């Protein structure tokens, strides 16, 4: 049996240029071994400044209480929970790329999975801050954990979707971290073995856990990755399903809908891919990784964006239809008087434009492969997805059953906004550090697909398809032991 | 753990590596290991390694997670502190599915990763002998163990013939030890040759 795999010539190469294994290592590890560029420093300091502002905003909230935010009756959930859902949604793309696309055998995931997974982890860390600080008395956050305590022991309510969320987010974070780091081990070992300075050799030696590339270890590593991918696939779907349960299991008009889980998951993938695009387009430019994150990768992600954007659009229309069809006056009022119209109507139409209408331009191949257009669109999509969560939360809350307590308008304070900006600072600070100190592309995985999908090797393989067909037919012929039963087509 | 003598052959292409592996197996020499920069599919089978059962361990860990979650929530809500939540049954299995699922995944994943690290001897500060620094870069490094009756020269000749780019002999510790990669350690007081 031949060990050579071949791939159809129609598929475009995943790695451009004439690369050898050594070249791949050099291209990717290089950025770790040199001083960062000026652009990197500028970006890093801006992020760090945002992070500090965020830390001060949180300090005020913890010291003076939740009154530092403009939450009121009836809008008890405002920017903070909007931001929470937004960040969790963004945190879905990494695991989707690394797990679901691994199971679907999508070769293009190899170029982007490492950075996307890192992004996932940072985004989930940002997301977790919001419900924790929303508790007000944040030092009591551990009360959500079921540990034997002196209050009875009094246990948390396992029937509550908010507790399910605690389990879902923490599990998701842990599993993503393990998946990401176990994939990083071989690449950290590559950095270690190339290291010229003592400190780098020591630190990467510690970080790579003594990985040496043994065949048996690789075999186990493959098995581990596959099972973790299998576990993460339902996990990633469950996390946003459970986040949507926070709303859907309530009886608030506008939230009480069964469409929420699939609708939230599609939205999460949508916004997650948009954020991956934003980061990847900057990364490939700044780090010179155009050969590894190709236009083909960008196009593939844009296809996912247009698909999930359309699913989200269907969900919006379904919601409107169901509100009308339900004949429940409260549902109808929320959707038709207070959501698509009323003081918050502008946010609904902003969401519709950003999420449903503008991504439709990705049906054009030229635009899918246009870097600048993709970059702008990725930011538009993320603005749209933030407004989606804002619309869901605020427009369902600002007019409840008691008109006397209707709030005219909810405006966030500077500390509420500062908290959000702070998570941006945290996210980008982490991402800048990651891009400096870690291999941003999965080196081993690129090498694994290089000989089947690299540009230079693909060209060598013309004609292999015919040869392979012959040998395959020949083998079949042998197996059957029936002379003349298989018609062999010789060229 | 002891010092052993190894013949090391480095290959640049997996197309050369596979016939070489077959050749070594036919002559009956013992592989210590083959170090590769990326997972080479089929190499484990070619070397005659058995399939890993790590996934079975993962399944068992998952099972532990499921039972822990279900039994714990059942005990809390039916025995330890039964709460009346809207008159609903204490044993509210459908409402516990999310947490049960999450705990299953968590236990399976954490258990598998820890097991993986344990059986591959991977941990911070663990150090192993590096046969060739490019084994994590672009070389496939085949390491053959020399027993008492193995002729070193014969093995070398075999590897050269099979197409190895670089062949040498190394005396090295076969196991792992606690150490730093930027320092050479004195593992034995007296130099002993296997």
HADDOCK unambig.tbl for C-alpha pairs under 7 A between the chains (distance, minus, plus):
assign (segid A and resid 21 and name CA) (segid B and resid 138 and name CA) 5.16 0.50 0.50
assign (segid A and resid 22 and name CA) (segid B and resid 137 and name CA) 6.07 0.50 0.50
assign (segid A and resid 22 and name CA) (segid B and resid 138 and name CA) 5.18 0.50 0.50
assign (segid A and resid 25 and name CA) (segid B and resid 137 and name CA) 6.28 0.50 0.50
assign (segid A and resid 158 and name CA) (segid B and resid 96 and name CA) 6.53 0.50 0.50
assign (segid A and resid 159 and name CA) (segid B and resid 95 and name CA) 5.26 0.50 0.50
assign (segid A and resid 159 and name CA) (segid B and resid 96 and name CA) 6.46 0.50 0.50
assign (segid A and resid 164 and name CA) (segid B and resid 98 and name CA) 6.27 0.50 0.50
assign (segid A and resid 164 and name CA) (segid B and resid 99 and name CA) 5.83 0.50 0.50
assign (segid A and resid 167 and name CA) (segid B and resid 99 and name CA) 6.36 0.50 0.50
assign (segid A and resid 167 and name CA) (segid B and resid 102 and name CA) 6.48 0.50 0.50
assign (segid A and resid 168 and name CA) (segid B and resid 102 and name CA) 5.97 0.50 0.50
assign (segid A and resid 171 and name CA) (segid B and resid 102 and name CA) 6.31 0.50 0.50
assign (segid A and resid 171 and name CA) (segid B and resid 106 and name CA) 5.66 0.50 0.50
assign (segid A and resid 175 and name CA) (segid B and resid 106 and name CA) 6.70 0.50 0.50
assign (segid A and resid 175 and name CA) (segid B and resid 109 and name CA) 6.28 0.50 0.50
assign (segid A and resid 189 and name CA) (segid B and resid 136 and name CA) 6.71 0.50 0.50
assign (segid A and resid 190 and name CA) (segid B and resid 136 and name CA) 4.98 0.50 0.50
assign (segid A and resid 190 and name CA) (segid B and resid 137 and name CA) 6.05 0.50 0.50
assign (segid A and resid 193 and name CA) (segid B and resid 133 and name CA) 5.44 0.50 0.50
assign (segid A and resid 198 and name CA) (segid B and resid 182 and name CA) 5.34 0.50 0.50
assign (segid A and resid 201 and name CA) (segid B and resid 181 and name CA) 5.95 0.50 0.50
assign (segid A and resid 201 and name CA) (segid B and resid 182 and name CA) 5.46 0.50 0.50
assign (segid A and resid 202 and name CA) (segid B and resid 180 and name CA) 5.94 0.50 0.50
assign (segid A and resid 202 and name CA) (segid B and resid 181 and name CA) 5.24 0.50 0.50
assign (segid A and resid 202 and name CA) (segid B and resid 182 and name CA) 5.12 0.50 0.50
assign (segid A and resid 205 and name CA) (segid B and resid 180 and name CA) 6.81 0.50 0.50
assign (segid A and resid 205 and name CA) (segid B and resid 181 and name CA) 5.44 0.50 0.50
assign (segid A and resid 206 and name CA) (segid B and resid 124 and name CA) 4.70 0.50 0.50
assign (segid A and resid 206 and name CA) (segid B and resid 125 and name CA) 5.08 0.50 0.50
assign (segid A and resid 207 and name CA) (segid B and resid 124 and name CA) 6.18 0.50 0.50
assign (segid A and resid 209 and name CA) (segid B and resid 122 and name CA) 4.89 0.50 0.50
assign (segid A and resid 209 and name CA) (segid B and resid 123 and name CA) 4.32 0.50 0.50
assign (segid A and resid 209 and name CA) (segid B and resid 124 and name CA) 4.49 0.50 0.50
assign (segid A and resid 209 and name CA) (segid B and resid 125 and name CA) 6.51 0.50 0.50
assign (segid A and resid 209 and name CA) (segid B and resid 126 and name CA) 5.97 0.50 0.50
assign (segid A and resid 210 and name CA) (segid B and resid 122 and name CA) 5.83 0.50 0.50
assign (segid A and resid 210 and name CA) (segid B and resid 123 and name CA) 6.75 0.50 0.50
assign (segid A and resid 210 and name CA) (segid B and resid 126 and name CA) 5.23 0.50 0.50
assign (segid A and resid 210 and name CA) (segid B and resid 127 and name CA) 5.04 0.50 0.50
assign (segid A and resid 210 and name CA) (segid B and resid 128 and name CA) 6.27 0.50 0.50
assign (segid A and resid 211 and name CA) (segid B and resid 122 and name CA) 6.55 0.50 0.50
assign (segid A and resid 212 and name CA) (segid B and resid 35 and name CA) 6.80 0.50 0.50
assign (segid A and resid 213 and name CA) (segid B and resid 35 and name CA) 4.81 0.50 0.50
assign (segid A and resid 213 and name CA) (segid B and resid 36 and name CA) 5.24 0.50 0.50
assign (segid A and resid 213 and name CA) (segid B and resid 37 and name CA) 6.06 0.50 0.50
assign (segid A and resid 213 and name CA) (segid B and resid 136 and name CA) 6.42 0.50 0.50
assign (segid A and resid 214 and name CA) (segid B and resid 33 and name CA) 6.24 0.50 0.50
assign (segid A and resid 214 and name CA) (segid B and resid 34 and name CA) 5.84 0.50 0.50
assign (segid A and resid 214 and name CA) (segid B and resid 35 and name CA) 4.51 0.50 0.50
assign (segid A and resid 214 and name CA) (segid B and resid 36 and name CA) 6.59 0.50 0.50
assign (segid A and resid 215 and name CA) (segid B and resid 33 and name CA) 6.69 0.50 0.50
assign (segid A and resid 215 and name CA) (segid B and resid 34 and name CA) 5.65 0.50 0.50
assign (segid A and resid 215 and name CA) (segid B and resid 35 and name CA) 5.97 0.50 0.50
assign (segid A and resid 215 and name CA) (segid B and resid 36 and name CA) 6.80 0.50 0.50
assign (segid A and resid 215 and name CA) (segid B and resid 44 and name CA) 6.36 0.50 0.50
assign (segid A and resid 216 and name CA) (segid B and resid 44 and name CA) 6.92 0.50 0.50
assign (segid A and resid 217 and name CA) (segid B and resid 120 and name CA) 6.07 0.50 0.50
assign (segid A and resid 218 and name CA) (segid B and resid 39 and name CA) 5.48 0.50 0.50
assign (segid A and resid 220 and name CA) (segid B and resid 52 and name CA) 6.15 0.50 0.50
assign (segid A and resid 220 and name CA) (segid B and resid 54 and name CA) 6.77 0.50 0.50
assign (segid A and resid 223 and name CA) (segid B and resid 54 and name CA) 6.90 0.50 0.50
assign (segid A and resid 223 and name CA) (segid B and resid 55 and name CA) 6.60 0.50 0.50
assign (segid A and resid 227 and name CA) (segid B and resid 55 and name CA) 6.63 0.50 0.50
assign (segid A and resid 228 and name CA) (segid B and resid 109 and name CA) 6.36 0.50 0.50
assign (segid A and resid 231 and name CA) (segid B and resid 105 and name CA) 6.15 0.50 0.50
assign (segid A and resid 444 and name CA) (segid B and resid 37 and name CA) 6.40 0.50 0.50
assign (segid A and resid 444 and name CA) (segid B and resid 38 and name CA) 4.72 0.50 0.50
assign (segid A and resid 445 and name CA) (segid B and resid 38 and name CA) 6.87 0.50 0.50
assign (segid A and resid 447 and name CA) (segid B and resid 38 and name CA) 6.52 0.50 0.50
assign (segid A and resid 448 and name CA) (segid B and resid 38 and name CA) 6.07 0.50 0.50
assign (segid A and resid 448 and name CA) (segid B and resid 39 and name CA) 6.78 0.50 0.50
